């Protein structure tokens, strides 16, 4: 288990996804949380996480790729995949993204849980802001 997402990302960047490093500014990290009636983990178990993530109140994914984690239990986050952003459009009351699941890290989806104590409100992080702390 990794103590924070920076350590996890270091492992992923170093060993699993080396092509990310040269394009680090193209990635957003998403820590998906929700409410009882809109739970990303339940969406994941229903095989609907992609659809759940694509519906956003704000333009949160203005990067080419999204590295996604889902709240699993206190201080535990389930890896949900790397998604490529295709498009975004505003529909009535929300932003609707079109994304595509990337092959990178696919084996770890739903199998990898990281340990991370999230002590801030932000759920959408710029990868390059945290990468220098590795």
C-alpha positions as CSV (number, residue, x, y, z in Angstrom):
1,X,0.0,0.0,0.0
2,X,1.1,3.5,-0.7
3,X,0.8,6.2,1.9
4,X,-0.3,8.9,-0.5
5,X,-1.1,9.4,-4.2
6,X,2.2,10.9,-4.9
7,X,4.0,7.7,-4.0
8,X,1.4,5.7,-6.0
9,X,1.9,7.9,-9.0
10,X,5.6,7.6,-8.7
11,X,5.3,3.8,-8.8
12,X,2.9,4.0,-11.7
13,X,5.0,6.6,-13.6
14,X,8.2,4.7,-12.9
15,X,7.1,1.1,-13.6
16,X,3.7,0.9,-15.2
17,X,3.1,4.1,-17.3
18,X,6.5,5.5,-18.3
19,X,4.9,7.4,-21.2
20,X,3.1,9.7,-18.7
21,X,6.1,11.6,-17.5
22,X,6.9,13.5,-20.7
23,X,3.3,14.5,-21.0
24,X,2.6,15.2,-17.3
25,X,0.6,18.4,-18.0
26,X,-1.9,16.4,-19.9
27,X,-3.2,14.6,-16.8
28,X,-5.8,15.3,-14.1
29,X,-6.0,13.0,-11.0
30,X,-9.6,12.4,-10.0
31,X,-10.5,11.3,-6.4
32,X,-14.1,10.3,-7.0
33,X,-16.4,10.7,-4.0
34,X,-20.2,11.1,-3.9
35,X,-23.3,10.9,-1.8
36,X,-25.5,7.9,-0.9
37,X,-27.7,8.4,-3.9
38,X,-24.8,9.2,-6.2
39,X,-22.0,6.9,-5.1
40,X,-19.1,6.3,-7.6
41,X,-18.2,3.0,-6.0
42,X,-21.8,1.7,-6.6
43,X,-21.5,3.0,-10.2
44,X,-18.2,1.1,-10.5
45,X,-19.8,-2.1,-9.3
46,X,-22.7,-1.6,-11.8
47,X,-20.1,-1.1,-14.5
48,X,-21.3,2.5,-14.9
49,X,-18.3,4.5,-13.5
50,X,-17.3,5.9,-16.9
51,X,-20.9,7.3,-17.3
52,X,-20.9,8.5,-13.7
53,X,-17.5,10.3,-14.1
54,X,-18.5,11.9,-17.4
55,X,-21.3,13.9,-15.7
56,X,-19.8,16.9,-14.0
57,X,-21.1,20.1,-12.4
58,X,-18.0,22.1,-13.6
59,X,-15.4,21.7,-16.3
60,X,-13.1,19.5,-14.1
61,X,-11.3,17.6,-16.8
62,X,-9.7,20.1,-19.1
63,X,-6.8,17.8,-19.7
64,X,-6.2,15.1,-22.2
65,X,-6.2,12.3,-19.6
66,X,-7.9,11.5,-16.3
67,X,-6.2,9.2,-13.7
68,X,-9.2,8.0,-11.6
69,X,-9.5,6.7,-8.1
70,X,-12.8,6.0,-6.2
71,X,-13.3,6.3,-2.5
72,X,-13.5,2.8,-1.1
73,X,-13.2,3.1,2.7
74,X,-11.6,5.6,5.1
75,X,-8.2,6.4,3.7
76,X,-8.5,3.8,0.9
77,X,-9.0,4.5,-2.8
78,X,-9.7,2.0,-5.6
79,X,-7.9,2.5,-8.9
80,X,-10.6,3.1,-11.6
81,X,-8.4,3.6,-14.7
82,X,-6.9,6.1,-17.0
83,X,-9.4,7.8,-19.3
84,X,-8.8,9.9,-22.5
85,X,-11.0,13.0,-22.7
86,X,-12.6,13.1,-26.1
87,X,-15.0,16.1,-25.8
88,X,-17.1,18.2,-23.4
89,X,-20.3,20.0,-23.9
90,X,-22.7,21.9,-21.6
91,X,-26.2,20.4,-21.3
92,X,-28.8,22.3,-19.2
93,X,-27.3,22.0,-15.8
94,X,-24.0,20.1,-16.2
95,X,-21.0,19.4,-18.3
96,X,-21.2,16.1,-20.2
97,X,-17.8,14.6,-21.0
98,X,-17.1,12.0,-23.6
99,X,-14.2,9.8,-22.5
100,X,-12.5,6.6,-23.5
101,X,-10.9,4.1,-21.2
102,X,-7.2,3.9,-22.0
103,X,-5.4,0.6,-22.0
104,X,-2.7,1.9,-19.7
105,X,-3.1,0.3,-16.3
106,X,-6.2,-1.6,-17.3
107,X,-5.1,-4.7,-15.4
108,X,-5.1,-2.8,-12.1
109,X,-8.7,-1.4,-12.5
110,X,-10.7,-2.7,-9.5
111,X,-7.7,-4.6,-8.2
112,X,-5.5,-1.9,-6.8
113,X,-6.4,-0.1,-3.6
114,X,-4.1,2.7,-2.4
115,X,-3.9,4.0,1.1
116,X,-4.2,7.8,1.2
117,X,-5.4,10.2,3.9
118,X,-7.2,12.9,1.9
119,X,-7.0,16.0,4.0
120,X,-8.2,18.5,1.5
121,X,-11.5,19.2,-0.4
122,X,-10.2,19.2,-3.9
123,X,-11.1,16.1,-5.9
124,X,-9.4,17.1,-9.2
125,X,-5.6,17.5,-9.0
126,X,-3.2,18.7,-11.7
127,X,-0.6,15.9,-11.9
128,X,2.3,18.2,-12.5
129,X,1.7,20.1,-9.2
130,X,2.3,16.9,-7.2
131,X,4.9,15.2,-9.4
132,X,7.7,17.5,-8.2
133,X,7.2,16.2,-4.7
134,X,8.2,12.7,-5.6
